[in-house]
Amino acid sequence: MSTMLQVEAEIDGLAEILVGEGVTSYLEIGSKFGGSLLRVAERLPVGSRIVSVDLPKGTKAWVQSEAELKAVIAKLRLHGYDAHLIWGDSTAKAVVEQVRALGPFDAAFIDANHTLPYVEKDFANYALMTRIIAFHDIAWRRAPEWVGTRIDVPEFWARVKDTARQHAELKLCPTAKNNGIGVLWLD
């Protein structure tokens, strides 16, 4: 099985929502190893269109992420899914156009660059292609003195969650300091 960097109960909760909404086309922005992509896709009907966008080798020295993600796409195809992998920066015009050519989508999950400018661009680029959009790391928080890459998704989520017809929050991380998935119904 592919490595998954999310809390399993949160990804399972997202998959349950998507199944309940009859999703048959799913876009994931930022799949890294493909663990969450596989977990969600396998809950959708065989034949569903599954599209992943990621940077080859990711943003860290995880050289195995490219091979694992390719293997997930191959597995999904083998099991009858219409699976596609697009390599590149999710905010690049050429990548957005490649995704648009495979859309529209019933649902999208954004888990790529977590800084505010990128989250805003991903939302602007992909929200119009889907009726349900979800974000990872809506509950991320660290002490102000913590040193490392900051995650701005909670700030973004606080601004957008009440602008949609409906929203849901899946905050099931045992430490309550990370993760969380926010879901917006856009239609």
CYANA upper distance limits for C-alpha pairs under 8 A (distance plus 0.5 A):
  1 MET  CA     35 GLY  CA      7.83
  2 SER  CA     33 PHE  CA      6.65
  2 SER  CA     34 GLY  CA      6.60
  2 SER  CA     35 GLY  CA      5.21
  2 SER  CA     38 LEU  CA      8.35
  2 SER  CA     68 GLU  CA      6.87
  2 SER  CA     69 LEU  CA      8.36
  2 SER  CA     72 VAL  CA      7.79
  3 THR  CA     33 PHE  CA      6.15
  3 THR  CA     34 GLY  CA      7.47
  3 THR  CA     35 GLY  CA      5.57
  4 MET  CA      8 GLU  CA      8.48
  4 MET  CA     33 PHE  CA      7.29
  4 MET  CA     34 GLY  CA      7.50
  4 MET  CA     35 GLY  CA      4.68
  4 MET  CA     36 SER  CA      6.25
  5 LEU  CA     35 GLY  CA      7.91
  5 LEU  CA     36 SER  CA      8.19
  6 GLN  CA     10 GLU  CA      7.79
  6 GLN  CA     11 ILE  CA      7.31
  6 GLN  CA     36 SER  CA      7.68
  6 GLN  CA    179 ASN  CA      7.33
  7 VAL  CA     11 ILE  CA      7.00
  7 VAL  CA    172 LEU  CA      7.73
  7 VAL  CA    173 CYS  CA      6.65
  7 VAL  CA    179 ASN  CA      7.58
  8 GLU  CA     12 ASP  CA      6.51
  9 ALA  CA     13 GLY  CA      6.48
  9 ALA  CA    172 LEU  CA      7.08
 10 GLU  CA     14 LEU  CA      6.72
 10 GLU  CA    170 LEU  CA      6.23
 10 GLU  CA    171 LYS  CA      7.39
 10 GLU  CA    172 LEU  CA      6.56
 10 GLU  CA    173 CYS  CA      8.34
 10 GLU  CA    180 GLY  CA      7.32
 10 GLU  CA    181 ILE  CA      7.09
 11 ILE  CA     15 ALA  CA      6.65
 11 ILE  CA     36 SER  CA      7.11
 11 ILE  CA     39 ARG  CA      7.93
 11 ILE  CA     40 VAL  CA      7.68
 11 ILE  CA    181 ILE  CA      8.44
 12 ASP  CA     16 GLU  CA      6.60
 12 ASP  CA     39 ARG  CA      8.00
 12 ASP  CA     40 VAL  CA      7.82
 13 GLY  CA     17 ILE  CA      6.82
 13 GLY  CA    170 LEU  CA      7.54
 14 LEU  CA     18 LEU  CA      6.76
 14 LEU  CA     40 VAL  CA      8.18
 14 LEU  CA    170 LEU  CA      8.27
 14 LEU  CA    181 ILE  CA      8.12
 14 LEU  CA    183 VAL  CA      8.47
 15 ALA  CA     19 VAL  CA      6.59
 15 ALA  CA     39 ARG  CA      8.22
 15 ALA  CA     40 VAL  CA      5.58
 15 ALA  CA     43 ARG  CA      7.07
 16 GLU  CA     20 GLY  CA      6.63
 16 GLU  CA     43 ARG  CA      8.48
 17 ILE  CA     21 GLU  CA      6.74
 18 LEU  CA     22 GLY  CA      6.88
 18 LEU  CA     23 VAL  CA      5.94
 18 LEU  CA     44 LEU  CA      8.45
 18 LEU  CA    107 ALA  CA      7.87
 19 VAL  CA     23 VAL  CA      6.35
 19 VAL  CA     43 ARG  CA      7.45
 19 VAL  CA     44 LEU  CA      6.77
 23 VAL  CA     44 LEU  CA      7.37
 23 VAL  CA    106 ASP  CA      5.87
 23 VAL  CA    107 ALA  CA      7.20
 24 THR  CA     44 LEU  CA      6.81
 24 THR  CA     45 PRO  CA      7.02
 24 THR  CA     47 GLY  CA      8.35
 24 THR  CA     48 SER  CA      5.12
 24 THR  CA     49 ARG  CA      6.87
 24 THR  CA    105 PHE  CA      8.47
 24 THR  CA    106 ASP  CA      7.08
 25 SER  CA     48 SER  CA      5.98
 25 SER  CA     49 ARG  CA      5.04
 25 SER  CA     50 ILE  CA      6.40
 25 SER  CA    104 PRO  CA      8.36
 25 SER  CA    105 PHE  CA      5.45
 25 SER  CA    106 ASP  CA      5.74
 25 SER  CA    107 ALA  CA      7.07
 26 TYR  CA     41 ALA  CA      8.10
 26 TYR  CA     48 SER  CA      8.23
 26 TYR  CA     49 ARG  CA      6.77
 26 TYR  CA     50 ILE  CA      5.48
 26 TYR  CA     51 VAL  CA      6.79
 26 TYR  CA    105 PHE  CA      6.30
 26 TYR  CA    106 ASP  CA      6.68
 26 TYR  CA    107 ALA  CA      5.52
 26 TYR  CA    108 ALA  CA      6.15
 26 TYR  CA    109 PHE  CA      8.44
 27 LEU  CA     50 ILE  CA      6.53
 27 LEU  CA     51 VAL  CA      5.26
 27 LEU  CA     52 SER  CA      6.45
 27 LEU  CA     53 VAL  CA      8.43
 27 LEU  CA    105 PHE  CA      7.19
 27 LEU  CA    107 ALA  CA      6.81
 27 LEU  CA    108 ALA  CA      4.95
 27 LEU  CA    109 PHE  CA      6.81
 28 GLU  CA     37 LEU  CA      7.30
 28 GLU  CA     50 ILE  CA      8.48
 28 GLU  CA     51 VAL  CA      6.74
 28 GLU  CA     52 SER  CA      5.38
 28 GLU  CA     53 VAL  CA      6.84
 28 GLU  CA    108 ALA  CA      6.08
 28 GLU  CA    109 PHE  CA      5.26
 28 GLU  CA    110 ILE  CA      6.61
 28 GLU  CA    111 ASP  CA      7.98
 29 ILE  CA     52 SER  CA      6.53
 29 ILE  CA     53 VAL  CA      5.39
 29 ILE  CA     54 ASP  CA      6.94
 29 ILE  CA     90 SER  CA      7.30
 29 ILE  CA    108 ALA  CA      8.02
 29 ILE  CA    109 PHE  CA      6.63
 29 ILE  CA    110 ILE  CA      5.35
 29 ILE  CA    111 ASP  CA      6.24
 29 ILE  CA    112 ALA  CA      6.29
 30 GLY  CA     52 SER  CA      7.72
 30 GLY  CA     53 VAL  CA      6.34
 30 GLY  CA     54 ASP  CA      5.43
 30 GLY  CA     55 LEU  CA      8.23
 30 GLY  CA    110 ILE  CA      7.04
 30 GLY  CA    111 ASP  CA      5.32
 30 GLY  CA    112 ALA  CA      4.62
 30 GLY  CA    113 ASN  CA      8.20
 31 SER  CA     35 GLY  CA      7.96
 31 SER  CA     36 SER  CA      7.52
 31 SER  CA     37 LEU  CA      6.84
 31 SER  CA     52 SER  CA      6.84
 31 SER  CA     53 VAL  CA      7.27
 31 SER  CA     54 ASP  CA      6.46
 31 SER  CA     69 LEU  CA      7.85
 31 SER  CA    111 ASP  CA      7.63
 31 SER  CA    112 ALA  CA      8.13
 32 LYS  CA     54 ASP  CA      7.04
 32 LYS  CA     55 LEU  CA      8.40
 32 LYS  CA     58 GLY  CA      6.78
 32 LYS  CA     65 SER  CA      6.13
 32 LYS  CA     66 GLU  CA      7.90
 32 LYS  CA     69 LEU  CA      7.22
 33 PHE  CA     64 GLN  CA      8.16
 33 PHE  CA     65 SER  CA      5.03
 33 PHE  CA     66 GLU  CA      7.40
 33 PHE  CA     67 ALA  CA      8.48
 33 PHE  CA     68 GLU  CA      5.77
 33 PHE  CA     69 LEU  CA      5.40
 34 GLY  CA     38 LEU  CA      6.50
 34 GLY  CA     65 SER  CA      8.42
 34 GLY  CA     68 GLU  CA      7.16
 34 GLY  CA     69 LEU  CA      5.25
 34 GLY  CA     72 VAL  CA      6.52
 35 GLY  CA     39 ARG  CA      6.65
 35 GLY  CA     72 VAL  CA      8.41
 36 SER  CA     40 VAL  CA      6.61
 37 LEU  CA     41 ALA  CA      6.41
 37 LEU  CA     52 SER  CA      8.07
 38 LEU  CA     42 GLU  CA      6.42
 38 LEU  CA     72 VAL  CA      6.95
 38 LEU  CA     76 LEU  CA      8.03
 39 ARG  CA     43 ARG  CA      7.40
 40 VAL  CA     44 LEU  CA      7.37
 41 ALA  CA     48 SER  CA      8.38
 41 ALA  CA     50 ILE  CA      7.33
 41 ALA  CA     76 LEU  CA      8.34
 42 GLU  CA     46 VAL  CA      8.31
 42 GLU  CA     76 LEU  CA      8.37
 44 LEU  CA     48 SER  CA      7.08
 46 VAL  CA     79 HIS  CA      7.76
 46 VAL  CA     80 GLY  CA      6.12
 46 VAL  CA     81 TYR  CA      5.96
 47 GLY  CA     80 GLY  CA      5.91
 47 GLY  CA     81 TYR  CA      4.84
 47 GLY  CA     82 ASP  CA      6.27
 48 SER  CA     81 TYR  CA      5.90
 48 SER  CA     82 ASP  CA      6.41
 49 ARG  CA     81 TYR  CA      6.76
 49 ARG  CA     82 ASP  CA      5.03
 49 ARG  CA     83 ALA  CA      6.31
 49 ARG  CA     84 HIS  CA      8.41
 50 ILE  CA     81 TYR  CA      7.49
 50 ILE  CA     82 ASP  CA      6.50
 50 ILE  CA     83 ALA  CA      5.07
 50 ILE  CA     84 HIS  CA      6.71
 51 VAL  CA     83 ALA  CA      6.29
 51 VAL  CA     84 HIS  CA      5.23
 51 VAL  CA     85 LEU  CA      6.39
 51 VAL  CA     86 ILE  CA      8.03
 51 VAL  CA     99 VAL  CA      8.25
 51 VAL  CA    102 LEU  CA      8.41
 52 SER  CA     84 HIS  CA      6.79
 52 SER  CA     85 LEU  CA      5.40
 52 SER  CA     86 ILE  CA      6.62
 53 VAL  CA     85 LEU  CA      6.55
 53 VAL  CA     86 ILE  CA      5.29
 53 VAL  CA     87 TRP  CA      6.32
 53 VAL  CA     88 GLY  CA      7.38
 53 VAL  CA     89 ASP  CA      8.40
 53 VAL  CA     90 SER  CA      7.00
 54 ASP  CA     58 GLY  CA      7.41
 54 ASP  CA     85 LEU  CA      8.37
 54 ASP  CA     86 ILE  CA      7.14
 54 ASP  CA     87 TRP  CA      5.78
 54 ASP  CA     88 GLY  CA      6.36
 54 ASP  CA     89 ASP  CA      7.40
 54 ASP  CA     90 SER  CA      7.62
 54 ASP  CA    112 ALA  CA      8.15
 55 LEU  CA     59 THR  CA      7.62
 55 LEU  CA     87 TRP  CA      5.91
 55 LEU  CA     88 GLY  CA      5.37
 55 LEU  CA     89 ASP  CA      6.64
 56 PRO  CA     65 SER  CA      8.29
 56 PRO  CA     66 GLU  CA      6.06
 56 PRO  CA     87 TRP  CA      6.58
 56 PRO  CA     88 GLY  CA      7.59
 57 LYS  CA     61 ALA  CA      7.48
 57 LYS  CA     62 TRP  CA      6.54
 57 LYS  CA     63 VAL  CA      5.62
 57 LYS  CA     64 GLN  CA      7.70
 57 LYS  CA     65 SER  CA      6.26
 57 LYS  CA     66 GLU  CA      5.67
 58 GLY  CA     62 TRP  CA      7.27
 58 GLY  CA     63 VAL  CA      8.32
 58 GLY  CA     65 SER  CA      7.38
 58 GLY  CA     66 GLU  CA      7.99
 63 VAL  CA     67 ALA  CA      8.26
 64 GLN  CA     68 GLU  CA      6.62
 65 SER  CA     69 LEU  CA      6.51
 66 GLU  CA     70 LYS  CA      6.70
 67 ALA  CA     71 ALA  CA      6.68
 68 GLU  CA     72 VAL  CA      6.77
 69 LEU  CA     73 ILE  CA      6.89
 70 LYS  CA     74 ALA  CA      6.73
 70 LYS  CA     85 LEU  CA      8.16
 71 ALA  CA     75 LYS  CA      6.58
 72 VAL  CA     76 LEU  CA      6.68
 73 ILE  CA     77 ARG  CA      6.73
 73 ILE  CA     83 ALA  CA      6.39
 73 ILE  CA     84 HIS  CA      7.26
 73 ILE  CA     85 LEU  CA      7.47
 74 ALA  CA     78 LEU  CA      6.61
 74 ALA  CA     83 ALA  CA      8.41
 75 LYS  CA     79 HIS  CA      6.79
 76 LEU  CA     80 GLY  CA      6.96
 76 LEU  CA     81 TYR  CA      5.79
 76 LEU  CA     82 ASP  CA      8.12
 76 LEU  CA     83 ALA  CA      6.76
 77 ARG  CA     81 TYR  CA      5.39
 77 ARG  CA     82 ASP  CA      6.61
 77 ARG  CA     83 ALA  CA      6.23
 86 ILE  CA     95 VAL  CA      7.72
 86 ILE  CA     98 GLN  CA      8.07
 86 ILE  CA     99 VAL  CA      8.26
 87 TRP  CA     95 VAL  CA      8.28
 88 GLY  CA     92 ALA  CA      7.98
 88 GLY  CA     95 VAL  CA      6.88
 89 ASP  CA     95 VAL  CA      7.33
 90 SER  CA     95 VAL  CA      6.47
 90 SER  CA     96 VAL  CA      7.07
 90 SER  CA    112 ALA  CA      8.35
 90 SER  CA    122 ASP  CA      7.35
 91 THR  CA     95 VAL  CA      7.58
 91 THR  CA     96 VAL  CA      7.19
 91 THR  CA    118 TYR  CA      7.59
 91 THR  CA    121 LYS  CA      6.71
 91 THR  CA    122 ASP  CA      6.66
 91 THR  CA    125 ASN  CA      7.91
 92 ALA  CA     96 VAL  CA      6.79
 93 LYS  CA     97 GLU  CA      6.69
 94 ALA  CA     98 GLN  CA      6.79
 95 VAL  CA     99 VAL  CA      6.76
 96 VAL  CA    100 ARG  CA      6.57
 96 VAL  CA    125 ASN  CA      7.37
 96 VAL  CA    126 TYR  CA      8.35
 97 GLU  CA    101 ALA  CA      6.69
 98 GLN  CA    102 LEU  CA      7.34
 99 VAL  CA    103 GLY  CA      6.88
100 ARG  CA    104 PRO  CA      7.26
100 ARG  CA    129 MET  CA      7.56
103 GLY  CA    129 MET  CA      6.90
104 PRO  CA    129 MET  CA      5.38
104 PRO  CA    130 THR  CA      6.47
105 PHE  CA    129 MET  CA      6.41
105 PHE  CA    130 THR  CA      5.19
105 PHE  CA    131 ARG  CA      7.66
106 ASP  CA    130 THR  CA      5.72
106 ASP  CA    131 ARG  CA      5.93
106 ASP  CA    132 ILE  CA      6.73
107 ALA  CA    130 THR  CA      5.96
107 ALA  CA    131 ARG  CA      6.55
107 ALA  CA    132 ILE  CA      5.06
107 ALA  CA    133 ILE  CA      6.07
107 ALA  CA    134 ALA  CA      8.28
108 ALA  CA    126 TYR  CA      8.19
108 ALA  CA    130 THR  CA      7.05
108 ALA  CA    132 ILE  CA      6.88
108 ALA  CA    133 ILE  CA      5.25
108 ALA  CA    134 ALA  CA      6.66
109 PHE  CA    133 ILE  CA      6.34
109 PHE  CA    134 ALA  CA      5.13
109 PHE  CA    135 PHE  CA      6.25
109 PHE  CA    136 HIS  CA      8.01
110 ILE  CA    119 VAL  CA      8.37
110 ILE  CA    122 ASP  CA      7.85
110 ILE  CA    133 ILE  CA      8.05
110 ILE  CA    134 ALA  CA      6.60
110 ILE  CA    135 PHE  CA      5.34
110 ILE  CA    136 HIS  CA      6.89
111 ASP  CA    135 PHE  CA      6.72
111 ASP  CA    136 HIS  CA      5.78
111 ASP  CA    137 ASP  CA      8.34
112 ALA  CA    119 VAL  CA      8.29
113 ASN  CA    118 TYR  CA      6.39
113 ASN  CA    119 VAL  CA      7.27
114 HIS  CA    118 TYR  CA      7.18
114 HIS  CA    119 VAL  CA      6.52
114 HIS  CA    150 ARG  CA      8.31
114 HIS  CA    151 ILE  CA      5.63
114 HIS  CA    152 ASP  CA      6.40
114 HIS  CA    153 VAL  CA      6.48
115 THR  CA    119 VAL  CA      6.69
115 THR  CA    150 ARG  CA      7.60
115 THR  CA    151 ILE  CA      6.15
115 THR  CA    152 ASP  CA      5.58
115 THR  CA    153 VAL  CA      7.53
116 LEU  CA    120 GLU  CA      6.49
116 LEU  CA    151 ILE  CA      8.36
116 LEU  CA    152 ASP  CA      5.71
116 LEU  CA    153 VAL  CA      7.24
116 LEU  CA    155 GLU  CA      8.49
116 LEU  CA    156 PHE  CA      7.33
117 PRO  CA    121 LYS  CA      6.72
118 TYR  CA    122 ASP  CA      6.53
119 VAL  CA    123 PHE  CA      6.63
119 VAL  CA    153 VAL  CA      7.49
119 VAL  CA    156 PHE  CA      8.01
120 GLU  CA    124 ALA  CA      6.63
120 GLU  CA    156 PHE  CA      8.02
121 LYS  CA    125 ASN  CA      6.45
122 ASP  CA    126 TYR  CA      6.36
122 ASP  CA    127 ALA  CA      8.36
123 PHE  CA    127 ALA  CA      5.82
124 ALA  CA    128 LEU  CA      7.87
125 ASN  CA    129 MET  CA      8.39
126 TYR  CA    130 THR  CA      7.38
127 ALA  CA    131 ARG  CA      7.92
127 ALA  CA    132 ILE  CA      8.43
127 ALA  CA    133 ILE  CA      7.11
127 ALA  CA    186 LEU  CA      8.25
130 THR  CA    186 LEU  CA      8.15
131 ARG  CA    185 TRP  CA      6.56
131 ARG  CA    186 LEU  CA      5.49
131 ARG  CA    187 ASP  CA      5.85
132 ILE  CA    183 VAL  CA      7.52
132 ILE  CA    184 LEU  CA      6.15
132 ILE  CA    185 TRP  CA      5.11
132 ILE  CA    186 LEU  CA      6.19
132 ILE  CA    187 ASP  CA      8.12
133 ILE  CA    183 VAL  CA      6.30
133 ILE  CA    184 LEU  CA      5.79
133 ILE  CA    185 TRP  CA      7.20
133 ILE  CA    186 LEU  CA      7.91
134 ALA  CA    181 ILE  CA      7.09
134 ALA  CA    182 GLY  CA      5.84
134 ALA  CA    183 VAL  CA      4.68
134 ALA  CA    184 LEU  CA      6.60
135 PHE  CA    153 VAL  CA      8.19
135 PHE  CA    157 TRP  CA      8.48
135 PHE  CA    181 ILE  CA      5.99
135 PHE  CA    182 GLY  CA      5.72
135 PHE  CA    183 VAL  CA      7.08
136 HIS  CA    153 VAL  CA      8.08
136 HIS  CA    179 ASN  CA      6.74
136 HIS  CA    180 GLY  CA      6.48
136 HIS  CA    181 ILE  CA      5.16
136 HIS  CA    182 GLY  CA      7.22
137 ASP  CA    151 ILE  CA      8.20
137 ASP  CA    153 VAL  CA      6.60
137 ASP  CA    154 PRO  CA      7.46
137 ASP  CA    178 ASN  CA      6.83
137 ASP  CA    179 ASN  CA      4.47
137 ASP  CA    180 GLY  CA      5.46
137 ASP  CA    181 ILE  CA      6.61
138 ILE  CA    153 VAL  CA      5.82
138 ILE  CA    154 PRO  CA      4.88
138 ILE  CA    157 TRP  CA      6.67
138 ILE  CA    179 ASN  CA      6.81
138 ILE  CA    180 GLY  CA      5.61
138 ILE  CA    181 ILE  CA      6.36
138 ILE  CA    182 GLY  CA      6.71
139 ALA  CA    153 VAL  CA      8.48
139 ALA  CA    154 PRO  CA      6.35
139 ALA  CA    171 LYS  CA      7.44
139 ALA  CA    176 ALA  CA      8.01
139 ALA  CA    177 LYS  CA      7.17
139 ALA  CA    178 ASN  CA      6.03
139 ALA  CA    179 ASN  CA      5.98
139 ALA  CA    180 GLY  CA      5.50
139 ALA  CA    181 ILE  CA      8.26
140 TRP  CA    151 ILE  CA      7.35
140 TRP  CA    153 VAL  CA      8.08
140 TRP  CA    154 PRO  CA      7.01
140 TRP  CA    177 LYS  CA      6.13
140 TRP  CA    178 ASN  CA      4.62
140 TRP  CA    179 ASN  CA      6.04
140 TRP  CA    180 GLY  CA      7.81
141 ARG  CA    151 ILE  CA      8.45
141 ARG  CA    177 LYS  CA      5.93
141 ARG  CA    178 ASN  CA      6.77
142 ARG  CA    146 TRP  CA      6.72
142 ARG  CA    177 LYS  CA      7.41
152 ASP  CA    156 PHE  CA      7.00
153 VAL  CA    157 TRP  CA      6.39
154 PRO  CA    158 ALA  CA      6.59
155 GLU  CA    159 ARG  CA      7.12
156 PHE  CA    160 VAL  CA      6.93
157 TRP  CA    161 LYS  CA      6.10
157 TRP  CA    182 GLY  CA      7.86
158 ALA  CA    162 ASP  CA      8.39
159 ARG  CA    163 THR  CA      8.42
160 VAL  CA    164 ALA  CA      7.76
161 LYS  CA    167 HIS  CA      6.63
161 LYS  CA    182 GLY  CA      8.35
161 LYS  CA    184 LEU  CA      7.22
162 ASP  CA    166 GLN  CA      8.02
162 ASP  CA    167 HIS  CA      7.71
164 ALA  CA    184 LEU  CA      6.51
164 ALA  CA    185 TRP  CA      6.53
164 ALA  CA    186 LEU  CA      6.06
165 ARG  CA    184 LEU  CA      8.06
165 ARG  CA    185 TRP  CA      6.32
165 ARG  CA    186 LEU  CA      6.62
165 ARG  CA    187 ASP  CA      7.46
166 GLN  CA    184 LEU  CA      6.50
166 GLN  CA    185 TRP  CA      5.78
166 GLN  CA    186 LEU  CA      8.14
167 HIS  CA    182 GLY  CA      7.63
167 HIS  CA    183 VAL  CA      5.87
167 HIS  CA    184 LEU  CA      5.04
167 HIS  CA    185 TRP  CA      6.69
168 ALA  CA    182 GLY  CA      6.30
168 ALA  CA    183 VAL  CA      5.62
168 ALA  CA    184 LEU  CA      7.30
169 GLU  CA    180 GLY  CA      7.53
169 GLU  CA    181 ILE  CA      6.34
169 GLU  CA    182 GLY  CA      5.08
169 GLU  CA    183 VAL  CA      6.88
170 LEU  CA    180 GLY  CA      5.93
170 LEU  CA    181 ILE  CA      5.52
170 LEU  CA    182 GLY  CA      6.81
171 LYS  CA    176 ALA  CA      7.89
171 LYS  CA    179 ASN  CA      7.64
171 LYS  CA    180 GLY  CA      4.85
171 LYS  CA    181 ILE  CA      7.04
172 LEU  CA    176 ALA  CA      7.69
172 LEU  CA    180 GLY  CA      7.14
173 CYS  CA    177 LYS  CA      7.74
173 CYS  CA    178 ASN  CA      6.92
173 CYS  CA    179 ASN  CA      6.91
173 CYS  CA    180 GLY  CA      7.40
